Amino acid sequence: MELDNLFQREIILASQSPRRRHLLKQMGFSNVRIVSIDVDESLDCDIKPEEAAEFLARRKSEVYAESLSKDSILITADTTVVMGNAILNKPENAIKAAQTLNVLSGKTHKVITACCLRTNKAIKSFSQTSIVKFKNLTEEEISYYIQNYAPYDKAGAYGIQEWIGLTGIEKIEGDFYTIMGLPCQRLFEEIKKITS
């Protein structure tokens, strides 16, 4: 069966995100190897916020130095949270996390996740956008979330699958998993294409 062969391929995930690893396993990929790559994530001034995630996903793929076996698929990804013309990065500390969540409070923003797939024969990148609207968050809610969930590894200072996502998000347009950091349905289709 084709799916059995697909699921047996080695997936090399160049990401430290436990959420991405978990989602790949839920998609049926059991042979997932996590690798660490050191990448300069600074952006040129001329890159639009909507293009940043795909630019960084491709850069991460290019930095990966190991050669790929014929059955391996390298996956790199990046998620950006965009409000207006600004990218809201991962917060460095509780103060920056609170500032970011205050900016998002009561407003709508974009979450863009990009993936780059690479085999020993091909490379393919794509991005997917979802729209998220937060309710008006109270200072107490913001403080509670930061103290209990420490969202320092998350673009935009929040995880949709965590308490603040469950209690603070009024509306989503688009794919939930894109917001979580891996557009699973699209990724699955692209993996099938790049391996066929």
PEUR-V440595 format. One record per helix or strand. SS is the DSSP state (~ for helix, > for strand). FROM is the first residue (numbers start at 1). LEN is the number of residues. If there is no record, write none. Layout:
ss:SS from:FROM len:LEN
ss:SS from:FROM len:LEN
//
This chain:
ss:~ from:2 len:7
ss:> from:10 len:4
ss:~ from:18 len:9
ss:> from:32 len:3
ss:~ from:49 len:15
ss:> from:72 len:12
ss:> from:86 len:2
ss:> from:90 len:1
ss:~ from:94 len:11
ss:> from:108 len:11
ss:> from:123 len:12
ss:~ from:139 len:11
ss:> from:155 len:1
ss:~ from:163 len:6
ss:> from:169 len:5
ss:~ from:176 len:5
ss:~ from:184 len:12
//
